[in-house]
Amino acid sequence: MEKLTSPRVIETILKKYDLHFNKRFGQNFLIDENIVQKIVKAGDVGEDDLVLEIGPGIGTMTQALSDHAGKVITVEIDKKLIPVLHETLKECDNVTVVQGDILKTNVKEILADDLSNMPLKIVANLPYYITTPIIMGFLESDLPVESMTFLIQKEVGERLCGVPGTKAYGSLSIVAQFYADISIDFEVPAHVFIPKPKVDSIVVTLKKLATPRIELENKELFLSVVKASFLNRRKTLINGLMMNTPFDKEVLLEVLEACEIPPGIRGETLTGSDFGRIANALNQRMDIAGDPIK
């Protein structure tokens, strides 16, 4: 089986099927076999695992996953790539190709036959333009995902792992870390892709927690408080909350005092647990209809 990381092989396939790189689907194919193998290793893929891959392209990483996993189910949005995958993966007896948009696909349904007896891991070279919706969709789902390893835009990976007080820290950091332990595996330079993207990439692994890190009384209120605190990063916490939540200043000051959080600090200095305490305290100041109690 020829390695699909070879530029010559990629060119031959594109010519044979009259294909062109589709910017709409964020198609960038890996041309470094070492990087492919490092991603599979980072995903800790073993012979007992069920692996879901998103956006296989021409099957480059799918082949490597097939060599290590018990079974691979790969979902590709581009209909033109389905016949290519049937050719490049014809020797991979443990791979099933599904055509569809991962954001609209009933993932639980396509995995149903194997979920009960195989650990589920997700490994993917994600299209940059829909990275966040895909990651958050799986974090918020009830799928029994053991781990997720993604090749994504470096900036997004750094935001996922952001810590308080840093430039990368923001609402995405807090919400993602609410659901999972997240670590950076390694960086990937732009020159190992064809076509070459304008940004560098990074591989991250998310290990979903059995229960969310913060015990919340009102998840939607928590998300609103987090978002409000980062809409205007240079604003103080009290001003951000006043501008972007329905609570008046007096209530907010009382809640922050009760939580022992100074109102004059910026939201970017608070931890997810801090935001959880604020949200729970504010939730207790709402009436049965969900309106703030003045």
C-alpha positions in Angstrom: 0.0 0.0 0.0 1.5 3.3 -1.1 1.8 6.0 1.5 -0.6 8.8 0.9 1.9 11.3 2.4 3.8 11.2 -0.9 3.2 14.4 -3.0 3.6 12.3 -6.1 0.9 9.9 -5.0 -1.4 12.8 -4.0 -0.9 14.5 -7.4 -1.6 11.2 -9.2 -4.9 10.7 -7.2 -6.0 14.3 -7.8 -5.4 14.0 -11.6 -7.1 10.6 -11.8 -10.3 11.8 -10.2 -10.1 15.3 -11.6 -10.0 16.8 -8.1 -8.9 20.1 -6.7 -8.3 21.2 -3.2 -11.6 22.5 -1.8 -11.1 25.7 0.2 -14.8 25.5 1.2 -14.1 22.3 3.2 -10.7 23.5 4.5 -8.8 20.7 2.7 -5.0 20.5 3.6 -3.4 17.1 3.2 -0.5 16.0 5.3 2.7 15.1 3.4 4.8 14.0 6.4 4.5 10.3 7.4 6.3 11.0 10.7 3.6 13.6 11.7 0.8 11.2 10.8 2.4 8.4 13.0 2.9 10.9 15.9 -0.8 11.9 15.8 -1.8 8.3 16.0 0.6 7.7 18.9 -0.7 10.8 20.7 -4.2 9.4 20.3 -3.0 6.2 22.1 -4.8 4.1 19.5 -4.8 0.4 20.2 -6.2 -2.8 18.7 -9.2 -2.8 21.1 -10.3 0.8 20.2 -13.1 2.1 18.1 -11.9 5.2 16.4 -14.0 8.0 14.9 -12.1 10.1 12.3 -13.5 13.3 10.9 -12.5 14.6 7.5 -10.2 11.8 6.2 -9.5 13.6 2.9 -7.9 11.0 0.7 -7.4 8.6 3.7 -3.8 9.6 4.8 -4.4 9.3 8.5 -7.1 6.7 8.1 -4.5 4.2 6.8 -2.3 4.7 9.9 -5.3 4.5 12.2 -6.4 1.2 10.5 -3.0 -0.3 11.3 -3.4 0.3 15.0 -7.2 0.4 15.8 -9.7 -2.4 16.1 -12.2 -0.5 13.9 -12.2 3.0 12.3 -15.3 4.8 11.2 -14.5 7.9 9.1 -16.9 10.7 8.1 -16.2 12.8 5.0 -18.3 15.7 3.9 -17.0 15.9 0.3 -18.9 13.5 -1.9 -16.1 13.7 -4.6 -13.7 12.1 -2.1 -15.8 9.0 -1.4 -14.7 7.0 -4.5 -11.1 8.0 -3.7 -11.4 6.7 -0.2 -12.9 3.4 -1.5 -9.7 3.0 -3.6 -7.1 4.2 -1.0 -8.7 2.2 1.8 -9.6 -1.0 -0.1 -7.0 -3.0 1.8 -8.2 -1.7 5.2 -10.8 -4.2 6.2 -11.5 -2.5 9.5 -12.5 0.9 8.1 -16.1 2.1 7.3 -16.5 5.3 5.2 -19.5 7.4 5.9 -20.4 10.4 3.7 -21.9 13.3 5.6 -21.4 16.5 7.5 -20.2 15.6 11.0 -22.2 18.5 12.5 -25.4 17.0 11.0 -24.6 13.3 11.3 -26.2 11.1 14.0 -22.8 9.9 15.3 -24.4 7.7 18.0 -26.3 5.9 15.2 -23.3 5.2 13.0 -21.3 4.0 16.0 -24.1 2.0 17.6 -23.0 -1.5 16.7 -19.6 -1.1 18.4 -20.0 1.4 21.2 -21.1 -1.2 23.8 -17.9 -3.3 23.4 -15.1 -1.0 22.3 -13.6 2.1 23.9 -14.3 5.2 21.7 -11.5 7.6 20.7 -11.7 10.4 18.2 -8.7 11.4 16.1 -8.9 14.0 13.3 -7.2 16.6 11.2 -10.0 19.1 11.7 -11.0 21.7 9.1 -10.0 25.0 10.7 -13.2 26.8 9.9 -15.4 24.5 12.0 -12.9 23.4 14.7 -14.7 24.9 17.7 -18.3 23.7 16.9 -17.0 20.2 16.4 -15.0 20.1 19.6 -17.7 21.7 21.7 -20.3 19.4 20.1 -18.5 16.3 21.3 -17.7 17.7 24.7 -21.3 18.5 25.3 -22.6 15.2 23.9 -23.4 12.1 25.9 -21.1 9.9 23.8 -18.8 7.7 25.9 -15.7 9.3 24.4 -12.4 8.2 26.2 -10.2 10.8 24.4 -10.1 13.2 21.5 -6.9 14.0 19.6 -7.1 16.8 17.1 -4.8 18.5 14.7 -6.0 22.1 14.7 -4.9 25.7 14.2 -2.2 26.6 16.7 -4.0 29.6 18.0 -7.2 27.6 18.8 -5.2 24.9 20.5 -3.5 27.5 22.7 -6.9 29.0 23.6 -8.2 25.6 24.6 -5.3 25.1 27.0 -5.3 28.8 28.1 -4.7 29.6 31.8 -5.9 32.7 33.7 -3.9 35.9 33.1 -2.6 34.9 29.7 -3.5 36.2 26.3 -4.8 32.9 25.1 -7.2 32.5 28.1 -10.8 33.2 27.3 -14.3 31.9 27.2 -13.3 28.9 25.0 -10.6 27.9 27.6 -13.1 28.0 30.5 -15.9 26.2 28.7 -13.7 23.5 27.2 -11.9 22.9 30.5 -15.3 22.6 32.2 -15.7 19.3 30.3 -12.1 17.9 29.9 -8.5 17.8 30.8 -6.7 19.3 27.8 -3.0 19.0 26.9 -0.8 20.1 24.0 1.0 17.1 22.3 3.2 18.9 19.8 3.3 21.6 17.2 3.0 21.0 13.4 4.6 23.5 10.9 2.7 24.7 7.9 5.2 23.1 5.4 4.1 19.6 6.1 0.7 20.2 4.4 -0.3 20.5 0.8 -1.6 23.1 0.0 0.4 25.0 2.7 -1.9 26.8 5.2 -1.1 30.3 6.2 -0.8 29.3 9.9 1.0 26.7 12.0 -0.9 23.9 13.6 -0.9 22.0 16.9 -2.0 18.6 18.1 -4.1 18.6 21.3 -5.6 15.8 23.3 -8.8 16.2 25.3 -9.7 13.6 28.0 -13.4 14.0 28.8 -14.2 14.1 32.5 -16.7 11.6 34.0 -18.6 14.6 35.4 -18.1 18.3 34.6 -15.4 20.0 36.6 -17.8 22.6 38.2 -21.1 21.7 39.8 -23.5 24.2 38.4 -27.1 25.1 39.3 -27.7 26.8 36.0 -25.4 26.0 33.1 -26.9 28.6 30.7 -26.3 31.3 33.3 -22.8 30.2 33.8 -22.1 30.4 30.1 -23.7 33.9 30.0 -21.5 35.1 32.9 -18.3 33.8 31.2 -19.2 35.3 27.9 -20.1 38.6 29.4 -16.8 38.8 31.2 -14.8 38.4 28.0 -16.8 40.5 25.5 -14.8 43.5 26.6 -11.5 42.1 27.9 -10.2 45.5 29.1 -13.3 46.2 31.2 -13.3 45.4 34.9 -15.4 42.3 35.9 -18.2 44.5 37.4 -18.4 46.6 34.2 -18.4 43.6 31.9 -21.2 41.9 33.9 -23.2 45.2 34.1 -23.0 45.7 30.3 -23.7 42.1 29.3 -26.1 40.6 31.9 -29.5 41.6 33.1 -28.4 42.0 36.7 -28.1 45.5 38.2 -25.0 46.9 39.8 -26.2 46.5 43.4 -27.0 42.8 42.9 -23.7 42.1 41.2 -21.7 43.9 43.9 -23.4 41.9 46.6 -22.8 38.6 44.8 -19.1 39.3 44.1 -18.6 40.3 47.7 -20.3 37.1 48.9 -17.9 35.1 46.5 -14.9 37.1 47.9 -14.1 38.3 44.4 -13.0 42.0 43.9 -15.3 43.7 41.4 -12.4 45.8 40.0 -10.4 42.9 38.6 -10.7 41.7 35.0 -12.5 38.5 34.1 -9.3 37.1 32.5 -7.8 36.6 36.0 -10.6 34.3 37.2 -10.7 30.5 37.1 -13.6 28.5 35.9 -14.4 27.7 39.5 -14.6 31.4 40.2 -17.1 31.9 37.4 -19.0 28.8 38.7 -19.4 30.4 42.1 -20.5 33.7 40.6 -23.1 32.0 38.4 -24.5 29.8 41.2 -24.8 32.9 43.5 -26.6 34.9 40.7 -28.9 31.9 40.1 -30.1 32.2 43.7 -31.0 35.8 42.9 -33.4 34.8 40.2 -37.2 34.2 40.7 -39.1 31.2 39.5 -39.6 32.7 36.0 -35.9 33.1 35.6 -35.8 36.9 36.0 -33.3 38.7 38.2 -34.5 39.7 41.6 -33.7 43.4 42.1 
